[in-house]
Amino acid sequence: MNILILGSGGREHTFAYKIVQSNRCSQLFVAPGNAGTSEIAINISISVNDFEAIKNCVTRNDIKMVIVGPEDPLVNGIADYFLSSPELKNVMLIGPSKAGALLEGSKERAKEFMIDHKIPTAAYQSFTKETLKEGQLFLETLNPPFVLKADGLAAGKGVLILNNIEEAKNELEDMLSNSKFGAASSTVVIEEFLDGIELSVFVLTDGKNYKILPTAKDYKRIGEGDVGLNTGGMGAISPVPFVDDVLMQKIEERIVIPTVNGLQKENIDYKGFVFIGLINVNNEPFVIEYNVRMGDPETEVVLPRIKSDLVELFEATFHQELDKTSIEIDERAATTVMIVSGGYPEAYEKGKIISGIKNIEDSIVFHAGTSIKDEKFVTNGGRVLAITSMDMNYKKALKKSYQNIEKLHFDAMNYRKDIGFDLT
């Protein structure tokens, strides 16, 4: 069958890398894609939010399956759009309905869902511009650090963790009154800070059945030692070494099962991924947030460990037959290190020539922000390349990634040299 992936980053290149390995895939399209996807698929210059153009692409190319990479089109209702269209309703779209996508599209909605279905999470309250003073008073009832979250989508940058009460009050005002994160911060969720170590659990669900995918841990801060500004992610490791069978059982029983059951109870049409951001507090798991798609760069370490045919799993997801499938996981560890443009996550330049990709050995290069100019790879984003390696443990895998990064170059190239530092 012909298959379309929506998106342009490292996540989408990783999906493409796995899907072209499937005998079920005849022709793969990626919209809009990047320089990496162009080597294994046909890139189509369409915005992920231009549903009409996507519809035309699907019908024109006889596409039978669509995998939605980023969150925006899901929150904007692409699954509902497909279901309501006579020409598209039988196309296997992998991604939740608009109601399901609200678990990521609104932090407030996600917290309400967790409370309603007794899923462990931090205590919280929500505030708007009209209740700014109440929000500032609520901050005074909490112990630092203070956690402020923009309710809507803010490209992974709408969360502030602050130690100073006055700074927290000022930032709350900046978010609510001055639209620091645009419309995303018209409502702000303030929640108690949980002290622990973070990890991500990924679930593929058809809304009734589910499969738990490999765990992963990503590193969001730009600086080594996890300092500095938040980014889209500077690297990731899978599996998470501290997740034993006991903790995994708690996660499944207290979080995964109630989440899937909650979707059923609320009659939410959900055929896709649930990315559960967790924090492990003294071996007790709490949910920090839901995402309704695979994470990036976690995808670059999770998917390479899945030996099963991804297209067959997606077919089972669409037809609500995940219970009839099994997933084979590679026991080796996978690591990825993200190479970024100088200045990222603030201002950075594009169009820098990338050299050395053909010299990479025993690692996989996933393109994130790249394009082709004059038959050369050039930078086209803040996060440029992800170098993924596999070995018997994450330390050996990381060594491979770092050895290969030394073969790469572009002007003002930057990366973290301490991925996994907190796991030793």
KEDO-420546 format. One record per residue: residue in three letters; z, x, y of N, C-alpha, C, O in turn. Coordinates in steps of 0.2 Angstrom, whole numbers, plus 2048, in hexadecimal, padded with zeros to 3 digits. Atoms other than C-alpha are relative to their C-alpha. Example, Ala and Ser with C-alpha at 12.3 -4.5 7.8 and 13.67 -1.06 7.14 Angstrom:
BEGIN
ALA8008047FA82783E7EA800804806803809805SER7FF7FC7FA8248447FB8037FC8058047FF80B
// end
This chain:
BEGIN
MET8008047FA80080080080080480680280A806ASN8007FD7FA7FE8058128077FF8038097F9803ILE7F98017FD80F80881B8008038077FC808809LEU7FF7FE7F981480A82D80780280280B7FE800ILE7F97FE7FE8238138348008008087FB80380BLEU8008017F982880F84680580680280B806800GLY7FC7FB7FD82F81E8507FD8068017F78077FFSER8037F97FE82C8308568048067FF80380B801GLY7FB7FA80183B83B8518018037F97FC8027F5GLY7FF7FD8078428458438017FB7FB8007FD7F5ARG7FF80580584883683A7FA7FD7FD7F97FC7F7GLU80780380283682F83A7FC8057FC7F98037F7HIS8047FB80482F83F8348038017F97FF8027F4THR7FD7FF80683C8408267FE7FA7FB7FD7FB7F6PHE80380680383782E8217F98017FD7F88007F7ALA8077FF8028258338218008057FA7FC8047F5TYR8007FB8058298428168017FE7F97FF8007F4LYS7FE8038068318388097FB7FA7FE7F97FA7F8ILE8048068028258298097F98027FE7F67FF7F9VAL8077FE8028158338078018037F97FC8047F5GLN7FF7FE80681D8397F77FF7FB7FB7FF7FC7F5SER80080580481C8287F07F97FE7FD7F57FE801ASN80780280380E8227E47FF7F98037F97F7803ARG8018067FD8118117ED7FC8008077FA7FB809CYS8037FF7FA80A8187FD7F98028007F88077FDSER8077FF8007F78178007FF8048067FC80A806GLN8027FD7FA7F681B8128077FF8058097FA805LEU7FA8017FC80581F81E7FE8018087FA80580APHE8018007F980481B83180780180380C7FF801VAL7F98007FC81282083E7FE7FF8077F980280AALA8018027F981381984F80680180480B7FD803PRO8057FC7FE81482285A7FF8077FD7FA80A7FDGLY8007FA80481983184F80080680580280680BASN8007F97FC8198448547FC8057FC7F88037F8ALA8057FB8028108548508028017F87FD8027F4GLY7FF7FF80781985583F7FD7FA7FC7FB7FB7F6THR8028068048158438397F88008007F57FE7FBSER80780080080384683E7FD8057FB7F78047F9GLU8037FC8068018538308007FD7FA7FD7FF7F5ILE8008038068058478237FF7F88007FF7F57FBALA8028077FF80183682A7FB7FF8067F9804809ILE8058027FA7F682D8378057FE8068087F8805ASN7FC8027FA7FF82C8487FC7FB8047F67FC805ILE8048057FB7FB81D8538057FF80680B7FE806SER7FC7FF7FA80081D8658027F88027FE7F5806ILE7FD8067FE80A80D86680780080180B8047FESER7F98007FF81B80A86E8037FC7FA8017F77F8VAL7FC8048068288048618027F98038047F57FEASN7FE8077FD82C7F586D7FA7FC8027FB7F6804ASP8068047FE81A7EF86F7FE7FC7F97FA7FE7F6PHE80180480681B7E28617F97FD7FF7F77FD7F9GLU80780280180A7DB8657FB8057FD7F78047F9ALA8047FA8028027EC8638018027F97FD8047F5ILE7FE7FE80780C7EF8537FD7FB7FB7FA7FD7F6LYS8038058048067DE84C7F88027FF7F68017F9ASN8077FE8007F47E38507FE8067FB7FA8067F7CYS8017FA8047F67F48478017FE7F97FE8007F5VAL7FE8028077FE7EC8387FA7FC7FD7F87FD7F7THR8058048027F07DF8367FA8047FF7F68037FAARG8067FC8007E27EB83A8008057FA7FA8067F7ASN8007FB8057E87F882D8037FD7FA8048017F5ASP7FD8038077EE7EC81F8068037FE8078057F8ILE7FA7FD8017FF7F38218057FB7FC8067F57FFLYS7FC80580480B7EB81480880180180C7FD7FFMET7F87FE7FF81C7F48198008038067FC808808VAL7FF7FD7FA8237F982980880280080C7FE7FFILE7F97FD7FF83380482B8018028077FE80580AVAL7FE7FF7F983B80383B80580680180B8057FEGLY7FB7FA8008438148408057FF80580B7FF804PRO7FB8007FB84C8128518037F98018007F47FEGLU7FC8067FF8588048577FD7FB8057FD7F5804ASP8028057FB84F7FD8667FC7FA7FE7FD7F57FFPRO8048068038417F385D8047FB7FC8037F57FCLEU7FB80480484F7EC8518047FC8058047F5804VAL7FC8047FB85A7E78607FC7FB8037FE7F5805ASN8048057FD84B7DF8687FD7FB7FC7F97F77FEGLY8028068048477D48597FA8017FC7F67FC7FBILE8077FF8038387DC8508007FD7F97FB7FA7F7ALA80080380783E7D583F7FF7F98017FB7F67FDASP8018087FF83F7C38467F97FF8027F67FA800TYR8078017FE82E7C684E7FB8007FA7F77FC7FAPHE8047FF8068267CB83D8017F97FC7FC7F67FALEU7FE80680482F7BC8357FC7F98037FA7F57FFSER8038067FC8287AF8427F98008007F67FC802SER8087FF7FF8167B68417FD7FE7F97FF8027F4PRO80480180780B7AE8337FD8067FD7FD8077F7GLU8047FA8028017BE8328058067FD80380A7FALEU7FB7FB8028117C98308067FE7FC8098037F9LYS7FA80280381E7BF8278018037F98068037F6ASN7FF7FD80781A7C78167FF80780080080A7FBVAL8007F98008197D881C8078037FF80C800802MET7F97FE8018287E281680380480580280A805LEU7FC7FC7FB8327E78258078027FE80B7FE7FCILE7F97FD8028417F282280480180780280680AGLY7FC8007FA84D7EE8308037F98018007F47FFPRO7FC8077FF85A7E08347FD7FC8057F97FE80ASER8028047FB8577D183E803801807808806807LYS7FD7FF7F985C7D08518077FF7FF80B803802ALA7F880280186D7C884C8038067FC8098087FEGLY7FD7FA8038707D784080080680480580A804ALA8017FA7FC86A7E484C805800806807805809LEU7FB8007FB8777DE8588078047FF80B806803LEU7FA7FB8028847E884E7FF80780380480A804GLU8017FA7FC87C7F78577FF7FE80780180280CGLY8028027FA8767EE8668057FE8058057FE80BSER7FA8027FC8877E886C8068037FC8088017F7LYS7FA7FE8038977F28698057FB7FF8097FB7FBGLU7FB8058008A17E386D7FF7FB7FA8037F97F7ARG8018048068987D98608028037F98048007F5ALA7FE7FD80689B7E68538078007FF8097FF7F9LYS7F98008008AD7E78578027F97FD8077F87F9GLU7FE8068028AE7D48557FF7FF7F98027FB7F5PHE8028008078A57D58448058037FC8078007F7MET7FB7FC8048B17E283E8077FC80080A7FB7FAILE7FA8038008C07D88438007F97FC8047F87F8ASP8018078048B97C783C8008027F88037FD7F5HIS8017FE8078B67D082B8058057FD8048087F8LYS7FA7FC8028C67DA82B7FE8077FD80080A7F8ILE8027F98018BD7EB82B80480480580480380BPRO7FC7FC7FC8C87F98317FD8038067F8807805THR8037FD7FA8C47FF84380680080580B7FE804ALA7FB7FF7FA8CD8048538017FA8047FD7F6805ALA7FE8067FB8D67F785E7FC8018067FA807808TYR8057FF7FA8CB7F386D8017FA8058047F5803GLN8018057FC8C87E887C7FA8018047F8807805SER8068007FC8B87E48868017FE8078057F9808PHE7FF8017F88B67E48997F98008037F4803801THR8068017FB8A87DF8A6802802807808804808LYS7FE7FE7F98A77E38B88057FB8038097FD807GLU7FB8057FD8B17D38BC8078017FD80C7FF800THR7F97FF8038BF7D98B180280880080680A7FCLEU7FF7F97FF8BF7EB8B780780280080A8077FDLYS7F97FE7FF8D17EB8BD8047FF7FA8088037F8GLU7FC8018078D77E48AC7FF8067FC8038087F8GLY8027FA8058CD7F28A380480680280780A7FEGLN7FC7FA7FE8D67FF8AE8077FF7FE80A8047FCLEU7F98018028E77F78AA8018017F98068047F6PHE7FF7FF8078E37F78988008077FE8038097F9LEU8007F88028DF80A8988078028018098077FDGLU7F97FD7FF8F180C89E8057FE7FA80A8017F9THR7FB8028068F880488E7FE8057FA8018047F5LEU8037FC8068EE811883803807801804809807ASN7FE7F98008F382387F7F98048007F48017FDPRO8077FC8008E58308837FF8037F98048047F5PRO8068017FC8D883487F7FD7F98007FF7F57FCPHE8038077FF8CF8248857F98007FE7F5804800VAL8078008038BF81E87D7FD7FA8047FF7F4803LEU8048057FC8B38148887F98007FD7F58057FCLYS8068018038A380D8807FC7FB8037FE7F5804ALA8058057FE8948058887FE7FC7FB7FD7FE7F5ASP8018058058917F587F7F98007FD7F87FF7F7GLY80780080387E7F787E7FE8067FE80180B7FELEU8037FA8028728048797FF8058057FD80380BALA8017FB7FB8738148827FE8077FD80080C7FFALA8037FA80386A8208778058057FE80480B7FEGLY7FB7FC80387982786F805803805809808803LYS7FC7FD7FA88182C8808057FC8038077FE809GLY7FC8057FC88B81D8858078007FE80B7FB800VAL7F980080289C82287E80380680480180C803LEU7FC7FB7FD8A982C8888078007FD80A7FB7FCILE7F97FE8028B983488280380480580180A806LEU7FD7FC7FA8C48398908088007FF80B7FC7FCASN7F87FF8008D68408918047FE80680A7FD805ASN7FC8027F98DA83C8A37FF7F98017FA7F6802ILE8008087FF8DF82A8A77FC7FF8067F97FA807GLU8048027FA8D882B8B97F98017FF7F57FD801GLU8077FF8018C88328B37FD7FA7FC7F77F87FDALA8028068048C78248A67FF7FA8047FA7F6803LYS8008067FC8CA8178B37FA8018057F67FC806ASN8057FF7FC8BD81F8BE7F97FF7FD7F47FC7FFGLU8068008048B08208B07FF7F87FE7F97F67FELEU8018078018B380E8AC7FD7FC8057F97F8805GLU8038037FA8AF8098BE7F98028007F57FE802ASP8077FD8008A08148BD7FB7FC7FB7F57FA7FDMET80480480589A80B8AD7FF7F98027F97F6801LEU8008077FE89E7F98B37FD7FF8067F87FA807SER8028027FA89B7F98C57F98048037F5801806ASN8067FC7FE88E8078C77FB8017FB7F68057FCSER8057FF8058848058B77FE8077FE7F98087FDLYS8017F98028878168B17FB8017FA7F78057FAPHE80580080687D8128A17FC7FA8007F97F87FBGLY8048067FF8738048A98037FA7FD8097F97FDALA7FE8078038737F38A18058017FA8097FC7F8ALA7FC7FF80687B7FB89180880080280C7FE7FESER7F98007FE88C7FD89B8027FA8048077FA808SER7FE8067FD88D7EB8A28067FD7FD80A7FA800THR7FA80180489A7E98958028067FD7FE80A7FBVAL7FD7FA8038A67F78908057FE7FB80A7FA7FDVAL7FB8008058B07F888080580680180380C801ILE7FB7FA8008C08028828047FF7F98077FA7F8GLU7FD8018078C88068718058067FF80580B803GLU7FB7FB8018D781086B7FC8067FC7F88057F9PHE8037FA8038D38228668038017F98098017F8LEU7FE7FE8078D48268537FF8087FF7F980A800ASP8007F98018D883884F7FE8027F98028017F5GLY8027FE8078CE83E8407FA8048007F8806805ILE8067FD8008BE84583A7FA7FB7FE7FB7F77FAGLU8068058018AD83B83B7FC8027FA7FB8077F8LEU8067FF8058A083882E7FC7FA8007FE7F5803SER80480680089282C82B7FE7FE7F97FD8027F4VAL80280380788F82181C7FA7FB8017FA7F7806PHE8078047FF87D81981A8007FC7FA8017FD7F4VAL80180580687A8098107F97FD8017F77FB807LEU80680480086A80180C8017F97FD8047F97F7THR7FE80780286C7EE80A7FA7FB8017F67FC806ASP8058067FF8617DF8078037FA8028007F5802GLY7FD8067FD86E7D480F8057FD7FA8097F97FCLYS7FC8038058767D07FE8028067FB8088067F9ASN7FE7FA8048767E07F37FF8068057FD80680ATYR8007FA7FC8787F27F98008067FC8028067F6LYS8007FA8038768047F580380580580180580BILE7FD7FB7FC8818127FC7FC8068007FB8097FALEU8047FA80087782180180480680280A805803PRO7FC7FA7FF87D8338038048008078017FE80CTHR7FC7FF7FA88B8368107FD8068047FA80A802ALA8037FA7FC88784181F8058018068097FC807LYS7FC7FE7FA89084982E7FC8038057F8808803ASP8047FC7FB88784D83E80480280680B801806TYR7FC7FC7FB88C85784D7FC7FE8077F7800808LYS8038037FA88984E85E8008058067FC80480AARG7FF7FD7FA88F85A86B7FB8068017F98097FCILE8057FB7FF8838678738038077FF80080B7FCGLY7FD7FA8008908758738038027F98057FD7F6GLU7FC7FE80689787F8648077FF80080A7FF806GLY7F98028008A887A85F8017F88028067F6803ASP8008077FE8A38688638027FF8078077FB808VAL7FE8017F98A486A8767FA7FE8047F47FF801GLY8068027FC8998648847FE7F97FF8017F57FCLEU80380780088E8558867FE7FE7F97FC8027F5ASN8038038068898498797F98007FF7F6800805THR80780080187884A8717FE7FB7FB8027F77F9GLY80280580686E8408658028037F98018007F4GLY7FE7FD80687484D8587FD8077FF7F7808800MET8027F98008738608568008027F97FE8087F8GLY8017FD8078748618438047FB7FB8087F77FEALA7FC80580587B8588338008047F97FD8087F8ILE7FE7FD80688285C8228007FA7FB8047F57FDSER7FF8058058818518128008047F97FC8087F8PRO7FB8057FF88B84E808806802804806808805VAL7FA7FE7FC89B84E8128058037FB8087FF7F7PRO7FC7FC8058A685B8088077FC7FF80A7FC7FAPHE7F98028018B785280C8007F87FD8057F67FCVAL8008078038B18418058008007F87FC8027F5ASP7FF8008078B883F7F48007F97FD7FE7F5801ASP8018068038B78317E78057FB8038047F5804VAL7FA8057FE8C88297EE7FE7FE8077FE7F7808LEU8028027F98C28298007F97FB8007F97F6803MET8078038008B08237FB8027F97FD7FF7F47FFGLN7FF8078038B88147F18037FC8068027F6806LYS7FE8047FA8C280F8017FB7FE8047FB7F8807ILE8058027FC8B381080B7FC7FA7FD7FA7F5801GLU8048058038A98057FF8047F98008017F4802GLU7FC8068018B77F87FC8027FD8078027F7807ARG7FD8027F98BE7F780E7FA7FF8057FB7FB80AILE8058007FA8AE7F98187F97FE7FE7F67F9801VAL80780280289D7F880F8007F97FD7FC7F57FFILE8008078038A17E98048017FA8057FE7F6806PRO7FF8057FA8A97DF8137FA8008057F97FA807THR8068007FB89A7E481E7FA7FC7FD7F87F7800VAL80580380388D7DE8128027F87FF7FE7F4800ASN7FE8078018977CE80E8007FC8067FF7F7807GLY8008037FA8997CB8207FA7FE8037F97F9806LEU8078027FE8877CB8237FE7FA7FC7FA7F57FFGLN8028068048857BE8158047FA8038007F5804LYS7FC8067FD8937B381C7FD7FE8067FD7F8807GLU8038027F988B7B382D7F87FE8007F57FD805ASN80780180187A7B08257FB8048057F6802807ILE8057FB7FC8727BF82E7FB8037FB7FD8067F6ASP8067FE8048617C48278008088017FF80A807TYR7FF7F97FF8647D78247FD8037FA7FF8037F4LYS8037FC8058587E281A7FE8068037F9808806GLY8017F97FD85A7F481F8068047FF80A8037FAPHE7FB7FB8018668018228067FE8058057FB80AVAL7FA8007FC87880082880380780080580A7FBPHE7FD7F97FF87E81182F8077FE8038087FC809ILE7F98017FE89181083080380780280480B7FEGLY7FD7FA7FE89981D83B8087FF7FF80B7FA802LEU7F98008028AB82083480480680380180B805ILE7FB7FB7FE8BA82A8398058007FA8087FB7F9ASN7FB7FF8058C583182B807802803808807805VAL7FA7FF7FD8D782F8318058017FA8077FC7F7ASN7FB7FF8058E38378247FE7FD7F98017F97F6ASN8038038068D78318168007F98007FF7F57FBGLU8018077FF8D682081D7FA7FF8047FA80180APRO8068007FC8C581B8238007FA8058027F4803PHE8008057FB8C28118337F98008037F6805803VAL8078007FE8B180B83A8008018088047FE80BILE8017FF7F98AC81284B7FB7FC8037FC7F9808GLU8058047FD89C80A84D7FB7FE7FA7FB8027F5TYR80680180588D8028437FA8028047F980180AASN8078007FE87B8078457FC7FD7FB7FE7FC7F6VAL80480480486D7FD83E7FA8037FD7F58007FCARG8067FC80286180B8398038067FE8098087FEMET7FE7FA80286281C8328028048067FF80380CGLY7FF7FC7FB86A82983D7FB8068017F88087FCASP8047FA7FF862839844804805804806804809PRO8047FC80586484783F8037FF7F98018027F4GLU7FD80180786E8408307FA7FE7FB7FB8007F5THR80680180485D8398297FD8067FD7FB8067F7GLU8037F980285784B8288048037FA8028087F7VAL7FC7FD80686584F81B8017FA7FB8027FC7F5VAL7FF80580586783E8127FA7FE7FC7FA7FE7F6LEU80680280385583980E7FE8067FB7FC8047F5PRO8027FA80585184B8068048007FA8028037F5ARG7FC80080685F8487FA7FF7FA7FC8027FA7F6ILE8028068048588377F47FA8027FC7F58037FELYS8067FE80584D83B7E47FC7F97FF7F67FA7FDSER8038078028498287E27FA7FF8057FA80280AASP8068027FC8388217E88037FB8068057F6805LEU7FE8047FA83C81B7FA7FD7F98018007F4803VAL80480680082E80E7FA8037FB7FC8037F57FDGLU7FE8058058348067EA8077FD8028087F7802LEU7F98027FD8468057F27FF7FB8068037F6806PHE8018047FB83F7FD8017FD7F97FE7FE7F4801GLU8038068038357F07F78057FC7FD8067F67FEALA7FA8048038457EB7EE8047FE8058077F8805THR7FC8027FA84E7EA7FF7FD7F98028007F5804PHE8038067FD8417DE8068007FA7FB8017F47FEHIS8008068058417D37F68077FE7FD8087FA7F9GLN7F98018028547D37F58018027F88057FE7F5GLU7FF7FE8078547DC7E48038077FF80180B7FALEU7FD7F980085E7EC7E88048017FA8058067F8ASP7FB7FF80686A7E87DA7FC8027FA7FF8047F5LYS8047FE80685B7EB7CE7FE8078007FA80A7FBTHR8027F97FF8597FD7D48068057FF80B8037FFSER7FB7FB80086280D7D37FD8068047F7807805ILE8027FB7FB86281C7DF8028077FC8088087FBGLU7FF7F980386182E7D88018058067FD80580AILE7FE7FB7FA86A83B7E48008077FD8028087F8ASP7FF7F980186784D7E480780380180A802806GLU7F97FD7FF8788567E1800805805806807807ARG8007FB7FC8738647EC8027FE8078017F8809ALA7FE8017F987A8657FE7FA8018057F5805803ALA8058007FB86E86280D8038018078087FE809THR7FE7FF7F987086981F7FA8008047F4802802THR8057FF7FB86686882E802802807808800809VAL7FE7FD7F986787183F7FA7FE8047F47FF803MET8058027FB85E86A84E7FF805805804808808ILE8027FB7FA85587585A7FE7FC8067FA7F7805VAL8018047FA85586E86B7FD8048067FD80A806SER8027FD7FA84D87187C80580380580B7FF805GLY7FC7FD7FB85687C8898027FB8057FD7F8808GLY7FE8057FC8608708948027FA7FD8067F6800TYR7FF8068038618628888088007FF80B8057FDPRO80280780086A8558887FF7FE8087FE7F8809GLU8028017F986785789B7F98018017F58017FCALA8077FE7FE85785C8A47FD8057FB80080B7FBTYR8037FB80484B8668997F87FF8017F67FA803GLU8078007FF83986B8997FC7FE7FA7FF8007F4LYS80480180682B86688D7FA8048007F9808805GLY8067FC80181B86E8878018077FF7FC80B800LYS7FF7F980282287E8817FD8017F97FE7FD7F5ILE8037FF8078188868738058027FB8098067FCILE7FB7FE8068218878627FC8047FC7F78037FASER8037FC80581E8958578048027FA80A8017FBGLY7FC7FE80582389A8468017FB7FA8047FC7F5ILE7FF80580582388A83C7FD8017FA8008007F4LYS8037FF80781789082F8038067FD8028077F7ASN7FC7FB80482389E82B8067FE7FD80A8027FAILE7FA8028038318938257FF7FF7F97FA7FD7F6GLU8008008078358958138077FD7FD80C7FE800ASP7FA80380384188A8088047FC80480A7FB803SER7FD8057FC84587E8167FA7FB8027F47FD801ILE8048057FE83D86E81C80080080880680080BVAL8008017F883786D82F7FF7F98017F97F7800PHE8018067FD83985C8367FF80080780380280BHIS8028007F98318598468047FA8048047F5801ALA7FD8057FD83B84F8537FC7FF8077F97F9808GLY8048007F98348528657FB8058007FB80A804THR8067FB80082385A8627FA7FC8017F97F6800SER8078038008118578667FB8067FF7FD80C7FEILE8057FB8018018618647FC8018067F97FC809LYS8047FF7FA7F88698737FC8067FE7FE80C7FCASP8047FA8017E98758718018027F98018087F8GLU7FF7FE8077EC87585E8068047FE8078077F9LYS7FA7FD8017FD87B8608067FB8018057F6804PHE7FB8047FF80E87385E804802806805808808VAL7FD7FF7FA81787186E8067FB8008067F67FDTHR7FA8057FF8288698737FF7FA8047FB7FA809ASN8028067FD8288578788077FC8008067F6801GLY7F980480083B85287980680580080580B800GLY7FA7FC80084D85887A8018037F98038097F9ARG7FF7FE80784F8598677F98027FD7F57FD7FDVAL8077FE8018408638617FE8007F87FA7FD7F6LEU8017FF80784186884E8078007FD80C8017FFALA7FA80080484E8658407FE8047FA7F98037F7ILE8017FC80684F8738338057FE7FA80B8007FBTHR7FC80380685586B8227FF8057FA7FA8077F9SER8007FC80685A8768138057FD7FB8097F97FDMET7FC8028068628728028028067FC7FE80A7FBASP7FD7FB80486D87C7F78067FD7FC8087F77FEMET7FA80380487C87A7EB8067FF80580A7FA802ASN7FB8027FB88887A7FA7FD8008077F8803808TYR8038017F988687680D8008078037FC808807LYS7FF7FA7FD88B8888117F98047FF7F6808803LYS8067FD80287C88F8077FA7FD8047F5800806ALA8058037FD87188280E7FF8028077F980380ALEU8007FE7F98768868207FD8078017F9808806LYS8037F980087289881D7F98008007F6804804LYS8088008008608948197FD7FD8067F9800809SER8038037FA85E8898288008058067FC806809TYR7FF7FB7FA8658968347FB8067FF7F8809804GLN8057FA80185A8A482C7F97FE8027F5802805ASN8068037FE84B89982E7FF7FF8087FA80080BILE8008017F984F8958407FE8068047FB806809GLU8017FA7FD84E8A78447F88028017F6806804LYS8087FF80083B8A68407FD7FC8067F77FD807LEU8038057FC83989984D801802808806805809HIS7FF7FF7F983689A8607FC7FB8047F77F9803PHE8048027FA83289187080580180680B802805ASP7FC7FE7F98388948828067FB8018057F5800ALA7FA8047FF84A88F8858037FC7FA8067F87FBMET7FE80380684D88A8738088017FF80A806800ASN7F980080185F88686F8027FC7FA7FF7F77F7TYR7FD8038058698818608078027FF80A807801ARG7F97FF80287B8808598008057FA7FD8047F5LYS7FF7FB80688088F84E8067FE7FC8088027F8ASP7FA8028038908868488007FA7FC8057F77FBILE80080680488A87783E8058017FA8048067F7GLY7FC80080689787383180780480180B8057FDPHE7FA7FC7FF8A587D83A8067FD7FF80B8017FDASP7FA8048018B28708388017FE7F98067FB7F7LEU7FF8028078B086F8258028057FC8048047F6THR7FE7FA8048B68808208078007FF80A8047FC
// end
